[in-house]
Amino acid sequence: MLVQKAKKEKLPKKARIIYAITIIICAIAIALAIYRQFFYQEDYSKNIVPNLNEEDSNTLKNKFEDLFINDIEIGNGSQTGSIKKINDDKKIIYRVFEGEKVIENSYNIQVHIPTINIDSEIIKKYNEEINNEFVQKVRDILDTKNKNIIYTVEYVATLENNILSLMIRSDYKEGNNPQKVVIKTYNYDIIEDKELTLQELLQRKNRDLNEVQNTIKQEIEVEQKKAEDLKNLGYNIFSRDINSDMYKIENTDQFFVVEDRIYIIYPYGNTMQTNEVDLVIL
């Protein structure tokens, strides 16, 4: 008896093409999944943080001084392993000059002055500015006598989504002269080794620049209205020029990032003898 062997049926050409495409798509999907798990860093900076309502904004403004913890807080989404430190045994930001010294009727100094521990020409420039602005001020005060100076310096730093943000605040009072508050901020992309402007940061956060500009304008107008109300009551007040170009985003140098919130800061003491500071929090 002859047994006829079953012939293998060949798949139609169209079906073979579909199967091949399916296999390729599956392979690509697996490769992407492996890459995402082991190599890809989520770009959290693209997330849009909801706008603050007036009550929450006022709460954060009232707690502004609580931010200054004289340390750095490192959040999620930052590739700290890529940072080339100057001193491997130190934090990314640490206190390089600190202490307290009191001479009755001469001075009362309490300072915590940071340095940035990153090997970069941009950071070198930052550290030189910090030394010239804050450390040198301490040295100058130590050479004075009988001026009754009170000088404090404190800072806070964050590293979030590869953005290093440092804010330093000094408070200077000499005798009966007006109090002077200086706030300096430094914002640096640790991956691209570049200084960030406020406009670049807002674009990274997907914030509408016109909307932010309007928010700044409204906040400054509110503060000026408060000042004018006090003036009508007979108080000496600090007056703002609400039409000044200093409030334009491209001219705003002082800002700080913490927990995805952007603190836009107008410290008038940086250029004048005043402790007045306006905050716009996004």
C-alpha positions in Angstrom: 0.0 0.0 0.0 1.3 3.3 -0.9 1.0 6.0 1.7 0.8 9.5 0.2 2.8 12.1 2.2 0.9 15.2 3.2 2.1 18.2 1.4 3.0 21.3 3.4 0.7 24.1 2.5 2.6 27.4 1.9 1.1 30.5 3.4 0.0 33.1 0.9 2.5 35.8 0.2 0.3 38.5 1.7 0.0 36.6 5.0 3.8 36.1 5.1 4.3 39.8 4.8 1.9 40.6 7.6 3.6 38.0 9.9 7.0 39.5 9.1 5.8 43.1 9.8 4.2 41.9 13.1 7.5 40.2 14.2 9.4 43.4 13.4 7.0 45.6 15.3 7.2 43.3 18.4 11.0 43.3 18.2 11.0 47.1 18.1 8.6 47.3 21.1 10.7 45.0 23.1 13.8 47.0 22.3 12.1 50.3 23.3 10.9 48.7 26.6 14.4 47.6 27.4 15.9 51.0 26.6 13.2 52.9 28.6 13.8 50.7 31.7 17.6 50.9 31.8 18.7 54.0 29.9 15.8 56.5 29.5 15.3 59.3 32.0 11.8 60.7 32.1 11.8 64.4 31.3 9.8 65.6 34.2 10.5 69.2 33.3 7.9 68.9 30.5 5.1 68.4 33.1 2.9 71.3 33.5 2.3 72.3 37.2 -1.1 73.7 37.9 -1.3 77.4 38.6 -1.6 78.5 42.2 -4.7 80.1 43.5 -4.4 83.3 45.5 -4.6 81.6 48.9 -1.9 79.1 48.1 0.3 81.8 46.6 0.1 83.9 49.7 0.8 80.9 51.9 4.1 80.2 50.0 5.0 83.9 50.1 4.6 84.0 53.9 6.8 80.9 54.2 9.5 82.2 51.8 12.1 82.7 54.5 11.6 79.1 55.7 13.1 77.9 52.4 16.6 78.9 53.6 17.9 75.7 55.2 21.6 76.2 54.4 21.7 72.9 52.5 20.8 71.3 49.2 17.8 69.1 48.5 18.1 66.7 45.7 14.9 65.6 44.0 14.0 63.1 41.3 15.0 63.0 37.7 18.6 64.2 38.0 21.6 62.4 36.7 23.9 63.2 39.6 26.4 60.5 38.5 27.4 62.7 35.5 28.5 65.6 37.7 32.3 66.1 37.8 33.0 67.4 41.3 36.0 69.6 42.3 36.1 67.8 45.7 34.7 64.2 45.6 34.4 64.2 49.4 32.0 67.1 49.5 28.3 67.7 48.5 27.4 69.3 45.2 26.9 72.5 47.3 28.4 72.9 50.7 29.2 75.7 53.2 32.6 77.1 52.5 32.5 80.0 54.8 30.3 80.1 58.0 30.3 81.2 61.5 29.2 83.7 64.1 31.1 86.6 65.6 29.8 89.3 67.8 31.7 92.4 69.0 29.4 94.7 71.1 28.6 98.0 69.4 30.7 97.0 66.4 29.1 94.0 64.6 27.0 90.9 64.8 27.8 88.5 62.0 26.0 85.1 61.4 26.7 83.7 58.0 26.4 80.4 56.0 28.0 81.0 52.6 27.9 78.2 50.0 30.2 77.1 47.2 29.2 75.0 44.2 31.3 71.8 44.0 31.2 71.3 40.2 34.2 71.5 37.8 32.9 74.0 35.2 33.9 77.4 33.9 30.3 78.6 34.5 30.4 77.4 38.1 33.8 79.0 38.6 32.3 82.3 37.6 29.4 81.7 40.0 31.7 80.9 42.9 33.8 84.0 42.2 30.6 86.2 42.3 29.5 84.5 45.6 33.0 85.2 47.1 33.0 88.8 45.9 29.5 89.6 47.1 29.2 87.7 50.4 32.6 86.5 51.7 34.3 89.8 51.0 31.5 91.6 52.8 32.2 89.7 55.9 35.9 90.5 55.7 35.1 94.2 55.2 32.8 94.2 58.3 35.5 92.5 60.4 37.7 95.5 59.7 35.1 98.0 61.0 34.7 99.3 64.5 31.8 101.1 66.4 29.4 100.9 63.4 26.9 98.5 65.0 26.5 96.3 61.9 24.2 93.3 61.8 24.9 91.0 58.9 23.4 87.6 58.1 23.7 85.3 55.1 21.7 82.1 54.4 21.0 79.9 51.4 19.0 77.1 49.9 19.7 74.9 46.9 17.8 72.3 44.9 18.7 69.8 42.2 15.6 68.8 40.3 15.3 67.3 36.8 19.0 68.2 36.1 18.5 71.9 37.1 20.7 73.1 39.9 19.1 76.1 41.6 20.8 78.1 44.3 19.5 81.1 46.2 21.5 83.2 48.7 20.0 85.9 50.9 21.9 88.5 52.9 20.5 90.9 55.4 22.6 94.0 56.3 21.7 96.7 58.9 24.2 99.4 59.9 23.2 101.7 62.8 20.0 103.7 62.1 20.3 103.2 58.3 17.6 101.4 56.4 17.9 97.6 56.3 19.2 96.2 53.0 18.3 92.7 51.7 20.2 91.2 48.8 19.1 88.0 47.0 21.2 86.3 44.4 20.2 83.2 42.4 22.1 80.8 40.2 20.4 78.4 37.8 22.5 75.8 35.9 21.8 72.8 33.7 24.1 70.0 34.9 23.8 68.0 31.7 24.2 70.7 29.2 26.7 72.7 31.3 24.9 76.0 30.7 23.3 78.8 32.7 19.5 78.9 32.4 17.6 82.1 31.9 14.1 82.5 33.2 12.7 82.5 29.6 14.4 79.1 28.9 13.1 77.6 32.1 9.6 78.7 31.4 9.8 77.2 27.9 11.0 73.9 29.4 8.1 73.9 31.7 5.7 74.6 28.8 4.6 77.9 30.3 3.0 80.5 28.1 5.3 83.5 28.2 2.6 86.0 27.6 0.5 84.5 30.4 3.5 84.6 32.8 4.2 88.2 31.8 0.6 89.2 32.6 0.9 87.4 36.0 4.0 89.3 36.8 2.4 92.6 35.8 -0.7 91.9 37.9 1.3 90.9 41.0 3.5 94.0 40.9 0.4 96.2 40.4 -1.2 94.6 43.5 2.0 95.3 45.6 2.2 98.9 44.4 -1.5 99.4 45.3 -0.8 98.2 48.8 2.1 100.7 49.0 -0.1 103.6 47.8 -2.8 102.7 50.4 -0.1 102.9 53.1 1.2 106.1 51.8 -2.3 107.6 52.0 -2.3 106.6 55.7 0.9 108.6 56.2 3.5 105.9 56.0 6.8 106.1 54.2 6.7 103.5 51.5 8.8 101.9 48.8 7.3 102.9 45.4 7.5 100.7 42.2 7.5 101.8 38.6 5.0 99.2 37.3 6.0 100.1 33.7 9.7 99.5 34.3 11.5 97.1 31.9 12.9 95.3 34.9 9.7 93.3 35.1 10.0 91.9 31.6 10.8 88.2 31.6 13.9 88.7 29.5 15.3 91.1 32.1 14.4 89.1 35.2 17.6 87.5 36.5 16.6 86.3 40.0 14.5 83.1 40.2 14.5 79.9 42.1 13.1 76.4 41.4 11.8 74.1 44.2 9.4 71.2 43.9 8.5 72.3 40.3 7.5 75.7 41.6 9.2 78.7 40.1 9.8 81.7 42.5 10.4 84.8 40.4 12.1 87.3 42.7 12.5 91.1 42.6 14.9 92.0 45.4 15.1 95.8 45.2 17.9 95.7 47.8 20.2 94.4 45.1 20.5 97.9 43.7 19.0 100.1 46.4 19.1 100.5 50.2 15.9 98.6 51.0 14.6 95.3 52.3 11.7 95.3 49.9 11.2 92.0 48.0 8.4 91.1 45.6 7.6 87.5 44.8 5.7 85.9 41.9 5.2 82.2 42.4 4.2 80.0 39.5 
